[in-house]
Amino acid sequence: MYYLRPGKTGTRQAEAPVLVWRAMIVPMVKVIVMLLSCLLMATAADLPTKKWLNLAAVKTMAAAAEAEAQKRNVQVTICIVDEGGNLLFLQKADGAGLNTIQFAQKKARYAALFRRPSKAAADSLKSGNLDVLAFPDGFPNQGGLPIKVDGETIGAIACSGAASEVDEAIAQTAIDALLKK
């Protein structure tokens, strides 16, 4: 390829330095673009994967909790929420009181948001810590448990309608069914 030398019009002299420069730069730019593309793809591949409660998991836990409640001959409301405390499942047994609907939701929401059993708030209140009553979404009553997979809270389950210890045992049975313990 021939280029006109700057300042010289009408002459067609080969510019060797320009040709060499172009011959080196173009492949270098291509290699850099390829390397940057590979780097972006490798970065995208390192994105974390998030576990979540899908419909099958919710159905598994609900069935296990319902079976455990029937085995114990108690009427409870079962509530399952995601990690943000958003309602995924709510089932009130025929004989459970209407107040159990709100109680189960509050227990589950506490367990999801604070990432610990709702019994922790109840124990804190029993030890004289009244601050737990001022916490938003705080509910000092046993029966809500966080659902943890690989150390991460992915949701919570709570039961209400029986004694608090029984509520928690039913919820634990549901988690065990999900994690197949």
Summary of the structure (lengths in Angstrom):
residues: 181
radius of gyration: 31.4
end to end distance: 74.3
largest distance: 102.8
contacts: 539
relative contact order: 0.15
helix: 51%
strand: 15%
